[in-house]
Amino acid sequence: MKKGICMILCVLLSIGITACSGGTKEVTDKEITIQLDEKERTGTYTGQLVDGVPNGKGKFESINAQNVKWTYEGNFENGTFNGQGKTTWEDGTVEAGKYKNGVWEISLVNLLETAAAMPEKDREYVDIFTVSLDFMREHENYFPANGFDVIQGEVNEGVSYKMLTKEIEKYEGKILKLDSLTTANITSTSEGEDKYTYILALDDNLNAYEFLMMGELQNIYNGDTLPTLYAMPVGFHSFENVGGGYTNTVMFAISYHE
């Protein structure tokens, strides 16, 4: 009998130990190593562990090869950065938006989220519209759209620059049809396999527009007329021009172009 009881107690004890070894718990400044794409990074983690692995909301702090401290705060899944998050380096550099398997993804939403997350002193002349950013998060397949039919029901026509700047709130989160614009500056940037393009354009009254788009406009150069664009106003920007004054622009995210 005593032997049987001992065996039962041993089984129950082993089950209890196994159960306690897993599960969910909160930790603070726990040293861990996480996988970021093809690299491993060791640092301290504060947040939720599920079966010993970071999952849920948390914060990871580490130091890079240049001895610069950086911090990620946001969502974790399967032990690494997955979902919404923000990385901040001690020099003030910020990277915000959606991560996948430890890597910040290049997208218009992420570029704009990063601009919005910059310290106020560094974005003194940039104002990102929250309504437009929320719309883009909910409709990532619009930026870019694979065809006009994807966005056809969202397009607003006949909106002039004067209308736009007078009642900008009315057009936040709206896709506008824009044409008859001339390119003042166009620059494409490659990040790995991804490419995005920045465009500064002027209308016939020399009103300034800034555009961001994924990919590039083929055979369009400075001084060329842009094709018809379908784009969403996403912010205001003011920058110093070559004359010593300031140029004020409306910033747009391009969804589709003809």
Residue pairs with C-beta under 8 A, 6 or more apart in sequence:
21 52
22 51
22 52
23 50
23 51
24 48
24 49
24 50
25 48
25 49
26 47
26 48
26 49
27 45
27 46
27 47
27 49
28 46
29 44
29 45
29 46
30 44
30 45
30 46
30 49
31 42
31 43
31 44
31 45
32 42
32 43
32 44
32 45
32 54
32 60
33 40
33 41
33 42
34 40
34 41
34 43
34 45
34 54
34 60
34 79
34 80
34 81
34 102
35 79
35 80
35 101
35 102
36 80
36 81
36 102
36 103
37 101
37 102
37 103
41 60
41 62
42 62
43 60
43 61
43 62
43 63
44 60
44 61
44 62
45 54
45 58
45 59
45 60
46 58
46 59
47 54
47 56
47 57
47 58
47 59
47 76
48 54
48 55
48 56
48 57
48 58
48 76
49 55
50 56
53 78
53 79
54 60
54 76
54 79
54 80
55 76
55 77
55 78
55 79
56 75
56 76
57 74
57 75
57 76
58 73
58 74
58 75
58 76
59 71
59 72
59 73
60 71
60 72
60 76
60 81
61 69
61 70
61 71
61 72
62 69
62 70
63 69
63 70
64 70
68 89
68 90
68 91
69 89
69 90
70 87
70 88
70 89
70 90
71 87
71 88
72 81
72 85
72 86
72 87
73 85
73 86
73 88
74 81
74 83
74 84
74 85
74 86
74 99
75 81
75 82
75 83
75 84
75 85
75 99
76 82
76 83
77 83
80 101
80 102
81 99
81 101
81 102
81 103
82 99
82 100
82 101
82 102
83 98
83 99
84 97
84 98
84 99
85 96
85 97
85 98
85 99
86 94
86 95
86 96
86 97
86 117
87 94
87 95
87 96
87 104
88 94
88 95
92 119
92 122
94 114
94 117
94 118
94 119
95 104
95 114
96 110
96 113
96 114
96 116
96 117
97 104
97 105
97 107
97 109
97 110
97 111
97 113
97 114
98 104
98 105
98 107
98 109
98 110
99 105
104 110
106 191
106 192
106 194
106 196
106 214
107 140
107 143
107 214
108 136
108 143
108 196
108 212
108 213
108 214
108 253
109 133
109 136
109 137
109 140
109 143
111 196
111 212
112 128
112 133
112 136
112 212
112 234
112 235
112 253
113 133
115 123
115 126
115 128
115 235
116 123
116 128
116 130
116 133
118 126
125 237
125 238
125 239
125 246
126 235
126 236
126 237
127 235
127 236
127 237
128 234
128 235
128 251
129 168
129 172
129 173
129 233
129 234
129 235
131 169
131 172
131 173
132 172
132 173
132 232
132 233
132 234
132 235
132 253
133 234
134 173
135 173
135 232
136 142
136 143
136 232
136 234
136 253
141 150
142 150
142 151
142 154
142 175
142 255
143 214
143 232
143 253
143 254
143 255
144 213
144 214
144 215
144 254
144 255
144 256
145 151
145 230
145 255
145 256
147 256
148 230
148 256
148 258
150 256
151 175
151 230
151 255
151 256
154 174
154 175
155 175
155 176
155 177
155 230
156 171
156 174
156 175
156 176
156 177
157 176
157 177
158 177
159 171
159 176
159 177
161 203
161 205
161 207
161 209
161 250
164 171
164 176
164 233
164 250
165 250
168 233
168 236
168 250
171 233
172 233
173 232
174 232
174 233
175 230
175 231
175 232
175 255
176 230
176 231
176 232
176 233
176 252
177 228
177 229
177 230
178 209
178 228
178 229
178 230
178 231
178 252
179 226
179 227
179 228
179 229
180 203
180 204
180 225
181 201
181 202
181 203
181 209
181 225
181 226
181 229
182 201
182 202
182 203
182 223
182 224
182 225
182 226
183 199
183 200
183 201
183 220
183 221
183 222
183 223
183 224
183 225
183 226
184 200
184 201
184 202
184 208
184 222
185 198
185 199
185 200
185 222
186 197
186 198
186 199
186 200
186 217
186 220
186 221
186 222
187 197
187 198
187 199
188 195
188 196
188 197
188 198
188 216
189 195
189 196
189 197
189 198
194 214
195 214
195 215
195 216
196 212
196 213
196 214
196 215
197 211
197 212
197 213
197 214
197 215
197 216
197 217
198 210
198 211
198 212
199 209
199 210
199 211
199 212
199 213
199 217
199 226
200 208
200 209
200 210
200 211
200 249
201 208
201 209
201 210
201 211
201 226
202 208
202 209
203 209
208 247
208 248
208 249
208 250
209 249
209 250
209 252
210 237
210 249
210 250
210 251
210 252
211 229
211 231
211 251
211 252
211 253
211 254
212 234
212 251
212 252
212 253
212 254
213 253
213 254
213 257
217 226
217 227
217 257
220 226
220 227
226 257
227 257
227 258
228 257
228 258
229 252
229 254
229 256
229 257
230 254
230 255
230 256
230 257
231 252
231 253
231 254
231 255
232 252
232 253
232 255
233 250
233 251
233 252
234 251
234 252
234 253
235 250
235 251
236 248
236 249
236 250
236 251
237 248
237 249
237 250
237 251
238 246
238 247
238 248
238 249
239 246
239 247
239 249
240 246
240 247
241 247
